[in-house]
Amino acid sequence: MSRKDYRAFADILAGDLATCETDGERRKVACIALSMEDVFKRDNPRFDRQRFREAVGLDPWNPTRVGDDHAG
């Protein structure tokens, strides 16, 4: 896959994250994003997990953090 593909997935997840109404929903999106990262990293060893998390709207160092400090 290319950077364009990773960006498209990040945009989809960011849209989903933006519509979450509960912490549980946000955690589910975060878990999906983390699972996708594993696939992307296997596909491309240079894949940047932190950059992807930022593009999704997750904390790059603590992607499952939710609440007021995370609503993005």
PQR file with spaces between the fields and no chain letter, atoms N, CA, C, O and H, PARSE charges and radii, in Angstrom:
ATOM       1  N    MET     1       0.839   -1.186    0.000 -0.4000 1.5000
ATOM       2  CA   MET     1       0.000    0.000    0.000 -0.0000 2.0000
ATOM       3  C    MET     1       0.880    1.243    0.000  0.5500 1.7000
ATOM       4  O    MET     1       2.073    1.195    0.299 -0.5500 1.4000
ATOM       5  N    SER     2       0.256    2.335   -0.340 -0.4000 1.5000
ATOM       6  CA   SER     2       1.003    3.590   -0.417 -0.0000 2.0000
ATOM       7  C    SER     2       0.575    4.533    0.713  0.5500 1.7000
ATOM       8  O    SER     2      -0.393    4.274    1.428 -0.5500 1.4000
ATOM       9  H    SER     2      -0.713    2.374   -0.583  0.4000 1.0000
ATOM      10  N    ARG     3       1.312    5.616    0.850 -0.4000 1.5000
ATOM      11  CA   ARG     3       0.971    6.636    1.846 -0.0000 2.0000
ATOM      12  C    ARG     3      -0.456    7.147    1.621  0.5500 1.7000
ATOM      13  O    ARG     3      -1.178    7.441    2.573 -0.5500 1.4000
ATOM      14  H    ARG     3       2.098    5.827    0.269  0.4000 1.0000
ATOM      15  N    LYS     4      -0.846    7.245    0.355 -0.4000 1.5000
ATOM      16  CA   LYS     4      -2.199    7.692    0.017 -0.0000 2.0000
ATOM      17  C    LYS     4      -3.247    6.738    0.606  0.5500 1.7000
ATOM      18  O    LYS     4      -4.287    7.176    1.097 -0.5500 1.4000
ATOM      19  H    LYS     4      -0.259    7.006   -0.418  0.4000 1.0000
ATOM      20  N    ASP     5      -2.962    5.433    0.552 -0.4000 1.5000
ATOM      21  CA   ASP     5      -3.887    4.452    1.117 -0.0000 2.0000
ATOM      22  C    ASP     5      -3.974    4.590    2.637  0.5500 1.7000
ATOM      23  O    ASP     5      -5.063    4.579    3.209 -0.5500 1.4000
ATOM      24  H    ASP     5      -2.117    5.077    0.153  0.4000 1.0000
ATOM      25  N    TYR     6      -2.807    4.722    3.285 -0.4000 1.5000
ATOM      26  CA   TYR     6      -2.801    4.887    4.740 -0.0000 2.0000
ATOM      27  C    TYR     6      -3.577    6.144    5.137  0.5500 1.7000
ATOM      28  O    TYR     6      -4.320    6.144    6.117 -0.5500 1.4000
ATOM      29  H    TYR     6      -1.922    4.731    2.820  0.4000 1.0000
ATOM      30  N    ARG     7      -3.394    7.199    4.371 -0.4000 1.5000
ATOM      31  CA   ARG     7      -4.090    8.463    4.650 -0.0000 2.0000
ATOM      32  C    ARG     7      -5.600    8.290    4.501  0.5500 1.7000
ATOM      33  O    ARG     7      -6.369    8.821    5.302 -0.5500 1.4000
ATOM      34  H    ARG     7      -2.790    7.199    3.575  0.4000 1.0000
ATOM      35  N    ALA     8      -6.022    7.556    3.486 -0.4000 1.5000
ATOM      36  CA   ALA     8      -7.453    7.325    3.275 -0.0000 2.0000
ATOM      37  C    ALA     8      -8.056    6.573    4.461  0.5500 1.7000
ATOM      38  O    ALA     8      -9.146    6.912    4.922 -0.5500 1.4000
ATOM      39  H    ALA     8      -5.397    7.125    2.835  0.4000 1.0000
ATOM      40  N    PHE     9      -7.353    5.559    4.953 -0.4000 1.5000
ATOM      41  CA   PHE     9      -7.847    4.833    6.123 -0.0000 2.0000
ATOM      42  C    PHE     9      -7.880    5.735    7.349  0.5500 1.7000
ATOM      43  O    PHE     9      -8.833    5.690    8.127 -0.5500 1.4000
ATOM      44  H    PHE     9      -6.467    5.285    4.579  0.4000 1.0000
ATOM      45  N    ALA    10      -6.853    6.549    7.527 -0.4000 1.5000
ATOM      46  CA   ALA    10      -6.821    7.472    8.667 -0.0000 2.0000
ATOM      47  C    ALA    10      -7.989    8.453    8.592  0.5500 1.7000
ATOM      48  O    ALA    10      -8.606    8.763    9.612 -0.5500 1.4000
ATOM      49  H    ALA    10      -6.079    6.585    6.896  0.4000 1.0000
ATOM      50  N    ASP    11      -8.292    8.937    7.399 -0.4000 1.5000
ATOM      51  CA   ASP    11      -9.414    9.866    7.241 -0.0000 2.0000
ATOM      52  C    ASP    11     -10.741    9.202    7.599  0.5500 1.7000
ATOM      53  O    ASP    11     -11.596    9.817    8.236 -0.5500 1.4000
ATOM      54  H    ASP    11      -7.791    8.685    6.571  0.4000 1.0000
ATOM      55  N    ILE    12     -10.910    7.950    7.189 -0.4000 1.5000
ATOM      56  CA   ILE    12     -12.140    7.217    7.534 -0.0000 2.0000
ATOM      57  C    ILE    12     -12.262    7.078    9.042  0.5500 1.7000
ATOM      58  O    ILE    12     -13.317    7.350    9.613 -0.5500 1.4000
ATOM      59  H    ILE    12     -10.216    7.451    6.671  0.4000 1.0000
ATOM      60  N    LEU    13     -11.175    6.650    9.689 -0.4000 1.5000
ATOM      61  CA   LEU    13     -11.206    6.465   11.143 -0.0000 2.0000
ATOM      62  C    LEU    13     -11.401    7.794   11.864  0.5500 1.7000
ATOM      63  O    LEU    13     -12.102    7.851   12.874 -0.5500 1.4000
ATOM      64  H    LEU    13     -10.317    6.428    9.225  0.4000 1.0000
ATOM      65  N    ALA    14     -10.791    8.859   11.358 -0.4000 1.5000
ATOM      66  CA   ALA    14     -10.962   10.176   11.976 -0.0000 2.0000
ATOM      67  C    ALA    14     -12.423   10.602   11.910  0.5500 1.7000
ATOM      68  O    ALA    14     -12.951   11.169   12.867 -0.5500 1.4000
ATOM      69  H    ALA    14     -10.222    8.812   10.538  0.4000 1.0000
ATOM      70  N    GLY    15     -13.079   10.332   10.780 -0.4000 1.5000
ATOM      71  CA   GLY    15     -14.494   10.645   10.660 -0.0000 2.0000
ATOM      72  C    GLY    15     -15.326    9.841   11.639  0.5500 1.7000
ATOM      73  O    GLY    15     -16.251   10.369   12.257 -0.5500 1.4000
ATOM      74  H    GLY    15     -12.650    9.872   10.003  0.4000 1.0000
ATOM      75  N    ASP    16     -15.001    8.566   11.781 -0.4000 1.5000
ATOM      76  CA   ASP    16     -15.713    7.728   12.748 -0.0000 2.0000
ATOM      77  C    ASP    16     -15.483    8.228   14.168  0.5500 1.7000
ATOM      78  O    ASP    16     -16.417    8.297   14.967 -0.5500 1.4000
ATOM      79  H    ASP    16     -14.250    8.137   11.279  0.4000 1.0000
ATOM      80  N    LEU    17     -14.244    8.576   14.477 -0.4000 1.5000
ATOM      81  CA   LEU    17     -13.913    9.058   15.814 -0.0000 2.0000
ATOM      82  C    LEU    17     -14.667   10.348   16.132  0.5500 1.7000
ATOM      83  O    LEU    17     -15.113   10.554   17.261 -0.5500 1.4000
ATOM      84  H    LEU    17     -13.486    8.520   13.827  0.4000 1.0000
ATOM      85  N    ALA    18     -14.802   11.199   15.140 -0.4000 1.5000
ATOM      86  CA   ALA    18     -15.484   12.482   15.340 -0.0000 2.0000
ATOM      87  C    ALA    18     -16.967   12.309   15.648  0.5500 1.7000
ATOM      88  O    ALA    18     -17.578   13.185   16.260 -0.5500 1.4000
ATOM      89  H    ALA    18     -14.439   11.031   14.223  0.4000 1.0000
ATOM      90  N    THR    19     -17.541   11.205   15.235 -0.4000 1.5000
ATOM      91  CA   THR    19     -18.976   10.999   15.470 -0.0000 2.0000
ATOM      92  C    THR    19     -19.261   10.152   16.705  0.5500 1.7000
ATOM      93  O    THR    19     -20.421    9.908   17.036 -0.5500 1.4000
ATOM      94  H    THR    19     -17.045   10.493   14.738  0.4000 1.0000
ATOM      95  N    CYS    20     -18.212    9.702   17.388 -0.4000 1.5000
ATOM      96  CA   CYS    20     -18.413    8.892   18.599 -0.0000 2.0000
ATOM      97  C    CYS    20     -19.068    9.730   19.684  0.5500 1.7000
ATOM      98  O    CYS    20     -18.716   10.890   19.895 -0.5500 1.4000
ATOM      99  H    CYS    20     -17.269    9.899   17.120  0.4000 1.0000
ATOM     100  N    GLU    21     -20.024    9.122   20.364 -0.4000 1.5000
ATOM     101  CA   GLU    21     -20.729    9.825   21.433 -0.0000 2.0000
ATOM     102  C    GLU    21     -20.338    9.351   22.821  0.5500 1.7000
ATOM     103  O    GLU    21     -20.656   10.010   23.811 -0.5500 1.4000
ATOM     104  H    GLU    21     -20.310    8.179   20.193  0.4000 1.0000
ATOM     105  N    THR    22     -19.648    8.208   22.909 -0.4000 1.5000
ATOM     106  CA   THR    22     -19.272    7.677   24.218 -0.0000 2.0000
ATOM     107  C    THR    22     -17.800    7.285   24.216  0.5500 1.7000
ATOM     108  O    THR    22     -17.189    7.100   23.164 -0.5500 1.4000
ATOM     109  H    THR    22     -19.389    7.673   22.104  0.4000 1.0000
ATOM     110  N    ASP    23     -17.249    7.162   25.416 -0.4000 1.5000
ATOM     111  CA   ASP    23     -15.870    6.697   25.545 -0.0000 2.0000
ATOM     112  C    ASP    23     -15.723    5.296   24.979  0.5500 1.7000
ATOM     113  O    ASP    23     -14.701    4.972   24.374 -0.5500 1.4000
ATOM     114  H    ASP    23     -17.746    7.312   26.271  0.4000 1.0000
ATOM     115  N    GLY    24     -16.740    4.464   25.172 -0.4000 1.5000
ATOM     116  CA   GLY    24     -16.689    3.102   24.650 -0.0000 2.0000
ATOM     117  C    GLY    24     -16.577    3.083   23.134  0.5500 1.7000
ATOM     118  O    GLY    24     -15.826    2.288   22.570 -0.5500 1.4000
ATOM     119  H    GLY    24     -17.570    4.727   25.664  0.4000 1.0000
ATOM     120  N    GLU    25     -17.323    3.957   22.480 -0.4000 1.5000
ATOM     121  CA   GLU    25     -17.231    4.046   21.022 -0.0000 2.0000
ATOM     122  C    GLU    25     -15.851    4.523   20.597  0.5500 1.7000
ATOM     123  O    GLU    25     -15.281    4.008   19.635 -0.5500 1.4000
ATOM     124  H    GLU    25     -17.934    4.603   22.938  0.4000 1.0000
ATOM     125  N    ARG    26     -15.314    5.506   21.311 -0.4000 1.5000
ATOM     126  CA   ARG    26     -13.974    6.002   20.983 -0.0000 2.0000
ATOM     127  C    ARG    26     -12.927    4.902   21.163  0.5500 1.7000
ATOM     128  O    ARG    26     -12.001    4.782   20.361 -0.5500 1.4000
ATOM     129  H    ARG    26     -15.778    5.925   22.093  0.4000 1.0000
ATOM     130  N    ARG    27     -13.079    4.108   22.210 -0.4000 1.5000
ATOM     131  CA   ARG    27     -12.132    3.010   22.435 -0.0000 2.0000
ATOM     132  C    ARG    27     -12.206    1.983   21.305  0.5500 1.7000
ATOM     133  O    ARG    27     -11.183    1.443   20.886 -0.5500 1.4000
ATOM     134  H    ARG    27     -13.832    4.205   22.861  0.4000 1.0000
ATOM     135  N    LYS    28     -13.409    1.716   20.818 -0.4000 1.5000
ATOM     136  CA   LYS    28     -13.550    0.756   19.717 -0.0000 2.0000
ATOM     137  C    LYS    28     -12.833    1.253   18.472  0.5500 1.7000
ATOM     138  O    LYS    28     -12.125    0.490   17.815 -0.5500 1.4000
ATOM     139  H    LYS    28     -14.240    2.155   21.158  0.4000 1.0000
ATOM     140  N    VAL    29     -13.012    2.529   18.147 -0.4000 1.5000
ATOM     141  CA   VAL    29     -12.318    3.091   16.980 -0.0000 2.0000
ATOM     142  C    VAL    29     -10.808    3.017   17.207  0.5500 1.7000
ATOM     143  O    VAL    29     -10.063    2.675   16.289 -0.5500 1.4000
ATOM     144  H    VAL    29     -13.587    3.148   18.681  0.4000 1.0000
ATOM     145  N    ALA    30     -10.356    3.332   18.411 -0.4000 1.5000
ATOM     146  CA   ALA    30      -8.921    3.261   18.719 -0.0000 2.0000
ATOM     147  C    ALA    30      -8.409    1.836   18.554  0.5500 1.7000
ATOM     148  O    ALA    30      -7.326    1.632   18.005 -0.5500 1.4000
ATOM     149  H    ALA    30     -10.962    3.610   19.157  0.4000 1.0000
ATOM     150  N    CYS    31      -9.159    0.858   19.013 -0.4000 1.5000
ATOM     151  CA   CYS    31      -8.727   -0.534   18.880 -0.0000 2.0000
ATOM     152  C    CYS    31      -8.658   -0.963   17.420  0.5500 1.7000
ATOM     153  O    CYS    31      -7.746   -1.688   17.024 -0.5500 1.4000
ATOM     154  H    CYS    31     -10.039    1.023   19.458  0.4000 1.0000
ATOM     155  N    ILE    32      -9.614   -0.518   16.627 -0.4000 1.5000
ATOM     156  CA   ILE    32      -9.579   -0.822   15.196 -0.0000 2.0000
ATOM     157  C    ILE    32      -8.333   -0.185   14.569  0.5500 1.7000
ATOM     158  O    ILE    32      -7.633   -0.822   13.782 -0.5500 1.4000
ATOM     159  H    ILE    32     -10.355    0.071   16.948  0.4000 1.0000
ATOM     160  N    ALA    33      -8.069    1.061   14.920 -0.4000 1.5000
ATOM     161  CA   ALA    33      -6.894    1.753   14.377 -0.0000 2.0000
ATOM     162  C    ALA    33      -5.607    1.018   14.762  0.5500 1.7000
ATOM     163  O    ALA    33      -4.713    0.860   13.930 -0.5500 1.4000
ATOM     164  H    ALA    33      -8.638    1.578   15.559  0.4000 1.0000
ATOM     165  N    LEU    34      -5.507    0.571   16.005 -0.4000 1.5000
ATOM     166  CA   LEU    34      -4.306   -0.135   16.444 -0.0000 2.0000
ATOM     167  C    LEU    34      -4.142   -1.454   15.707  0.5500 1.7000
ATOM     168  O    LEU    34      -3.025   -1.840   15.365 -0.5500 1.4000
ATOM     169  H    LEU    34      -6.233    0.699   16.681  0.4000 1.0000
ATOM     170  N    SER    35      -5.242   -2.145   15.460 -0.4000 1.5000
ATOM     171  CA   SER    35      -5.168   -3.394   14.698 -0.0000 2.0000
ATOM     172  C    SER    35      -4.727   -3.128   13.264  0.5500 1.7000
ATOM     173  O    SER    35      -3.938   -3.886   12.700 -0.5500 1.4000
ATOM     174  H    SER    35      -6.150   -1.831   15.738  0.4000 1.0000
ATOM     175  N    MET    36      -5.234   -2.059   12.683 -0.4000 1.5000
ATOM     176  CA   MET    36      -4.843   -1.711   11.321 -0.0000 2.0000
ATOM     177  C    MET    36      -3.365   -1.349   11.259  0.5500 1.7000
ATOM     178  O    MET    36      -2.688   -1.668   10.281 -0.5500 1.4000
ATOM     179  H    MET    36      -5.875   -1.443   13.141  0.4000 1.0000
ATOM     180  N    GLU    37      -2.861   -0.689   12.292 -0.4000 1.5000
ATOM     181  CA   GLU    37      -1.437   -0.342   12.332 -0.0000 2.0000
ATOM     182  C    GLU    37      -0.568   -1.578   12.185  0.5500 1.7000
ATOM     183  O    GLU    37       0.437   -1.559   11.475 -0.5500 1.4000
ATOM     184  H    GLU    37      -3.411   -0.431   13.087  0.4000 1.0000
ATOM     185  N    ASP    38      -0.957   -2.650   12.856 -0.4000 1.5000
ATOM     186  CA   ASP    38      -0.167   -3.884   12.781 -0.0000 2.0000
ATOM     187  C    ASP    38      -0.092   -4.395   11.345  0.5500 1.7000
ATOM     188  O    ASP    38       0.968   -4.820   10.887 -0.5500 1.4000
ATOM     189  H    ASP    38      -1.773   -2.666   13.433  0.4000 1.0000
ATOM     190  N    VAL    39      -1.211   -4.352   10.643 -0.4000 1.5000
ATOM     191  CA   VAL    39      -1.237   -4.782    9.244 -0.0000 2.0000
ATOM     192  C    VAL    39      -0.363   -3.864    8.393  0.5500 1.7000
ATOM     193  O    VAL    39       0.415   -4.332    7.562 -0.5500 1.4000
ATOM     194  H    VAL    39      -2.072   -4.006   11.015  0.4000 1.0000
ATOM     195  N    PHE    40      -0.496   -2.557    8.605 -0.4000 1.5000
ATOM     196  CA   PHE    40       0.268   -1.592    7.822 -0.0000 2.0000
ATOM     197  C    PHE    40       1.766   -1.735    8.079  0.5500 1.7000
ATOM     198  O    PHE    40       2.570   -1.609    7.155 -0.5500 1.4000
ATOM     199  H    PHE    40      -1.128   -2.177    9.280  0.4000 1.0000
ATOM     200  N    LYS    41       2.143   -1.999    9.327 -0.4000 1.5000
ATOM     201  CA   LYS    41       3.564   -2.145    9.671 -0.0000 2.0000
ATOM     202  C    LYS    41       4.154   -3.391    9.005  0.5500 1.7000
ATOM     203  O    LYS    41       5.303   -3.385    8.564 -0.5500 1.4000
ATOM     204  H    LYS    41       1.491   -2.101   10.078  0.4000 1.0000
ATOM     205  N    ARG    42       3.347   -4.464    8.938 -0.4000 1.5000
ATOM     206  CA   ARG    42       3.824   -5.667    8.238 -0.0000 2.0000
ATOM     207  C    ARG    42       3.964   -5.392    6.741  0.5500 1.7000
ATOM     208  O    ARG    42       4.879   -5.900    6.092 -0.5500 1.4000
ATOM     209  H    ARG    42       2.414   -4.468    9.296  0.4000 1.0000
ATOM     210  N    ASP    43       3.058   -4.592    6.206 -0.4000 1.5000
ATOM     211  CA   ASP    43       3.096   -4.248    4.790 -0.0000 2.0000
ATOM     212  C    ASP    43       4.287   -3.350    4.472  0.5500 1.7000
ATOM     213  O    ASP    43       4.919   -3.485    3.424 -0.5500 1.4000
ATOM     214  H    ASP    43       2.316   -4.179    6.734  0.4000 1.0000
ATOM     215  N    ASN    44       4.584   -2.430    5.391 -0.4000 1.5000
ATOM     216  CA   ASN    44       5.645   -1.453    5.155 -0.0000 2.0000
ATOM     217  C    ASN    44       6.383   -1.193    6.465  0.5500 1.7000
ATOM     218  O    ASN    44       5.855   -0.502    7.336 -0.5500 1.4000
ATOM     219  H    ASN    44       4.070   -2.320    6.242  0.4000 1.0000
ATOM     220  N    PRO    45       7.592   -1.730    6.623 -0.5600 1.5000
ATOM     221  CA   PRO    45       8.342   -1.545    7.865  0.2800 2.0000
ATOM     222  C    PRO    45       8.594   -0.080    8.220  0.5500 1.7000
ATOM     223  O    PRO    45       8.873    0.231    9.378 -0.5500 1.4000
ATOM     224  N    ARG    46       8.501    0.820    7.247 -0.4000 1.5000
ATOM     225  CA   ARG    46       8.714    2.250    7.517 -0.0000 2.0000
ATOM     226  C    ARG    46       7.423    2.963    7.922  0.5500 1.7000
ATOM     227  O    ARG    46       7.433    4.172    8.155 -0.5500 1.4000
ATOM     228  H    ARG    46       8.275    0.567    6.306  0.4000 1.0000
ATOM     229  N    PHE    47       6.322    2.233    8.008 -0.4000 1.5000
ATOM     230  CA   PHE    47       5.052    2.830    8.421 -0.0000 2.0000
ATOM     231  C    PHE    47       5.229    3.490    9.787  0.5500 1.7000
ATOM     232  O    PHE    47       5.787    2.888   10.705 -0.5500 1.4000
ATOM     233  H    PHE    47       6.313    1.251    7.820  0.4000 1.0000
ATOM     234  N    ASP    48       4.757    4.715    9.918 -0.4000 1.5000
ATOM     235  CA   ASP    48       4.921    5.506   11.142 -0.0000 2.0000
ATOM     236  C    ASP    48       3.631    5.472   11.964  0.5500 1.7000
ATOM     237  O    ASP    48       2.656    6.152   11.648 -0.5500 1.4000
ATOM     238  H    ASP    48       4.304    5.204    9.173  0.4000 1.0000
ATOM     239  N    ARG    49       3.651    4.669   13.018 -0.4000 1.5000
ATOM     240  CA   ARG    49       2.463    4.505   13.859 -0.0000 2.0000
ATOM     241  C    ARG    49       2.011    5.832   14.482  0.5500 1.7000
ATOM     242  O    ARG    49       0.816    6.128   14.499 -0.5500 1.4000
ATOM     243  H    ARG    49       4.444    4.116   13.275  0.4000 1.0000
ATOM     244  N    GLN    50       2.935    6.616   14.983 -0.4000 1.5000
ATOM     245  CA   GLN    50       2.567    7.866   15.639 -0.0000 2.0000
ATOM     246  C    GLN    50       1.921    8.846   14.650  0.5500 1.7000
ATOM     247  O    GLN    50       0.949    9.521   14.988 -0.5500 1.4000
ATOM     248  H    GLN    50       3.905    6.376   14.969  0.4000 1.0000
ATOM     249  N    ARG    51       2.449    8.918   13.464 -0.4000 1.5000
ATOM     250  CA   ARG    51       1.876    9.805   12.442 -0.0000 2.0000
ATOM     251  C    ARG    51       0.454    9.359   12.086  0.5500 1.7000
ATOM     252  O    ARG    51      -0.441   10.188   11.919 -0.5500 1.4000
ATOM     253  H    ARG    51       3.239    8.370   13.190  0.4000 1.0000
ATOM     254  N    PHE    52       0.260    8.051   11.973 -0.4000 1.5000
ATOM     255  CA   PHE    52      -1.066    7.523   11.670 -0.0000 2.0000
ATOM     256  C    PHE    52      -2.046    7.865   12.795  0.5500 1.7000
ATOM     257  O    PHE    52      -3.169    8.299   12.536 -0.5500 1.4000
ATOM     258  H    PHE    52       0.988    7.378   12.108  0.4000 1.0000
ATOM     259  N    ARG    53      -1.614    7.667   14.047 -0.4000 1.5000
ATOM     260  CA   ARG    53      -2.483    7.979   15.187 -0.0000 2.0000
ATOM     261  C    ARG    53      -2.866    9.447   15.199  0.5500 1.7000
ATOM     262  O    ARG    53      -4.023    9.784   15.452 -0.5500 1.4000
ATOM     263  H    ARG    53      -0.702    7.314   14.257  0.4000 1.0000
ATOM     264  N    GLU    54      -1.918   10.313   14.931 -0.4000 1.5000
ATOM     265  CA   GLU    54      -2.224   11.749   14.879 -0.0000 2.0000
ATOM     266  C    GLU    54      -3.221   12.056   13.767  0.5500 1.7000
ATOM     267  O    GLU    54      -4.122   12.875   13.948 -0.5500 1.4000
ATOM     268  H    GLU    54      -0.979   10.039   14.726  0.4000 1.0000
ATOM     269  N    ALA    55      -3.064   11.402   12.616 -0.4000 1.5000
ATOM     270  CA   ALA    55      -3.976   11.627   11.494 -0.0000 2.0000
ATOM     271  C    ALA    55      -5.390   11.149   11.827  0.5500 1.7000
ATOM     272  O    ALA    55      -6.374   11.738   11.380 -0.5500 1.4000
ATOM     273  H    ALA    55      -2.333   10.736   12.468  0.4000 1.0000
ATOM     274  N    VAL    56      -5.480   10.087   12.608 -0.4000 1.5000
ATOM     275  CA   VAL    56      -6.790    9.578   13.030 -0.0000 2.0000
ATOM     276  C    VAL    56      -7.411   10.499   14.072  0.5500 1.7000
ATOM     277  O    VAL    56      -8.634   10.618   14.151 -0.5500 1.4000
ATOM     278  H    VAL    56      -4.680    9.609   12.971  0.4000 1.0000
ATOM     279  N    GLY    57      -6.576   11.145   14.863 -0.4000 1.5000
ATOM     280  CA   GLY    57      -7.063   11.996   15.947 -0.0000 2.0000
ATOM     281  C    GLY    57      -6.876   11.372   17.308  0.5500 1.7000
ATOM     282  O    GLY    57      -7.517   11.767   18.283 -0.5500 1.4000
ATOM     283  H    GLY    57      -5.583   11.048   14.799  0.4000 1.0000
ATOM     284  N    LEU    58      -5.988   10.388   17.366 -0.4000 1.5000
ATOM     285  CA   LEU    58      -5.675    9.719   18.629 -0.0000 2.0000
ATOM     286  C    LEU    58      -4.394   10.296   19.207  0.5500 1.7000
ATOM     287  O    LEU    58      -3.562   10.840   18.481 -0.5500 1.4000
ATOM     288  H    LEU    58      -5.467   10.068   16.574  0.4000 1.0000
ATOM     289  N    ASP    59      -4.244   10.173   20.506 -0.4000 1.5000
ATOM     290  CA   ASP    59      -2.981   10.537   21.146 -0.0000 2.0000
ATOM     291  C    ASP    59      -1.912    9.581   20.614  0.5500 1.7000
ATOM     292  O    ASP    59      -2.067    8.369   20.759 -0.5500 1.4000
ATOM     293  H    ASP    59      -4.920    9.730   21.095  0.4000 1.0000
ATOM     294  N    PRO    60      -0.846   10.078   20.011 -0.5600 1.5000
ATOM     295  CA   PRO    60       0.146    9.181   19.409  0.2800 2.0000
ATOM     296  C    PRO    60       0.870    8.288   20.409  0.5500 1.7000
ATOM     297  O    PRO    60       1.393    7.240   20.032 -0.5500 1.4000
ATOM     298  N    TRP    61       0.906    8.687   21.674 -0.4000 1.5000
ATOM     299  CA   TRP    61       1.628    7.892   22.673 -0.0000 2.0000
ATOM     300  C    TRP    61       0.697    7.110   23.579  0.5500 1.7000
ATOM     301  O    TRP    61       1.133    6.181   24.259 -0.5500 1.4000
ATOM     302  H    TRP    61       0.481    9.539   21.980  0.4000 1.0000
ATOM     303  N    ASN    62      -0.579    7.471   23.600 -0.4000 1.5000
ATOM     304  CA   ASN    62      -1.555    6.762   24.424 -0.0000 2.0000
ATOM     305  C    ASN    62      -2.880    6.745   23.652  0.5500 1.7000
ATOM     306  O    ASN    62      -3.823    7.443   24.022 -0.5500 1.4000
ATOM     307  H    ASN    62      -0.933    8.226   23.048  0.4000 1.0000
ATOM     308  N    PRO    63      -2.949    5.950   22.585 -0.5600 1.5000
ATOM     309  CA   PRO    63      -4.073    6.041   21.663  0.2800 2.0000
ATOM     310  C    PRO    63      -5.419    5.613   22.216  0.5500 1.7000
ATOM     311  O    PRO    63      -6.446    5.911   21.606 -0.5500 1.4000
ATOM     312  N    THR    64      -5.454    4.927   23.345 -0.4000 1.5000
ATOM     313  CA   THR    64      -6.751    4.524   23.877 -0.0000 2.0000
ATOM     314  C    THR    64      -7.275    5.475   24.936  0.5500 1.7000
ATOM     315  O    THR    64      -8.330    5.230   25.521 -0.5500 1.4000
ATOM     316  H    THR    64      -4.620    4.685   23.840  0.4000 1.0000
ATOM     317  N    ARG    65      -6.544    6.570   25.194 -0.4000 1.5000
ATOM     318  CA   ARG    65      -7.022    7.568   26.162 -0.0000 2.0000
ATOM     319  C    ARG    65      -8.276    8.218   25.598  0.5500 1.7000
ATOM     320  O    ARG    65      -8.330    8.566   24.418 -0.5500 1.4000
ATOM     321  H    ARG    65      -5.687    6.770   24.719  0.4000 1.0000
ATOM     322  N    VAL    66      -9.270    8.376   26.440 -0.4000 1.5000
ATOM     323  CA   VAL    66     -10.525    8.990   26.006 -0.0000 2.0000
ATOM     324  C    VAL    66     -10.962    9.999   27.046  0.5500 1.7000
ATOM     325  O    VAL    66     -10.392   10.075   28.134 -0.5500 1.4000
ATOM     326  H    VAL    66      -9.225    8.093   27.398  0.4000 1.0000
ATOM     327  N    GLY    67     -11.954   10.753   26.710 -0.4000 1.5000
ATOM     328  CA   GLY    67     -12.481   11.748   27.650 -0.0000 2.0000
ATOM     329  C    GLY    67     -12.246   13.146   27.123  0.5500 1.7000
ATOM     330  O    GLY    67     -11.881   13.328   25.962 -0.5500 1.4000
ATOM     331  H    GLY    67     -12.417   10.691   25.826  0.4000 1.0000
ATOM     332  N    ASP    68     -12.457   14.141   27.982 -0.4000 1.5000
ATOM     333  CA   ASP    68     -12.367   15.531   27.574 -0.0000 2.0000
ATOM     334  C    ASP    68     -11.003   15.886   27.007  0.5500 1.7000
ATOM     335  O    ASP    68     -10.913   16.695   26.084 -0.5500 1.4000
ATOM     336  H    ASP    68     -12.753   13.993   28.925  0.4000 1.0000
ATOM     337  N    ASP    69      -9.940   15.296   27.544 -0.4000 1.5000
ATOM     338  CA   ASP    69      -8.601   15.622   27.066 -0.0000 2.0000
ATOM     339  C    ASP    69      -8.323   14.985   25.706  0.5500 1.7000
ATOM     340  O    ASP    69      -7.281   15.240   25.102 -0.5500 1.4000
ATOM     341  H    ASP    69     -10.014   14.639   28.294  0.4000 1.0000
ATOM     342  N    HIS    70      -9.237   14.167   25.231 -0.4000 1.5000
ATOM     343  CA   HIS    70      -9.009   13.451   23.990 -0.0000 2.0000
ATOM     344  C    HIS    70     -10.013   13.827   22.905  0.5500 1.7000
ATOM     345  O    HIS    70      -9.756   13.585   21.726 -0.5500 1.4000
ATOM     346  H    HIS    70     -10.083   13.959   25.723  0.4000 1.0000
ATOM     347  N    ALA    71     -11.112   14.392   23.262 -0.4000 1.5000
ATOM     348  CA   ALA    71     -12.132   14.684   22.240 -0.0000 2.0000
ATOM     349  C    ALA    71     -11.521   15.564   21.173  0.5500 1.7000
ATOM     350  O    ALA    71     -11.078   16.681   21.440 -0.5500 1.4000
ATOM     351  H    ALA    71     -11.321   14.588   24.220  0.4000 1.0000
ATOM     352  N    GLY    72     -11.507   15.048   19.975 -0.4000 1.5000
ATOM     353  CA   GLY    72     -10.758   15.762   18.990 -0.0000 2.0000
ATOM     354  C    GLY    72     -11.484   16.286   17.869  0.5500 1.7000
ATOM     355  O    GLY    72     -10.893   16.910   16.988 -0.5500 1.4000
ATOM     356  H    GLY    72     -11.867   14.141   19.758  0.4000 1.0000
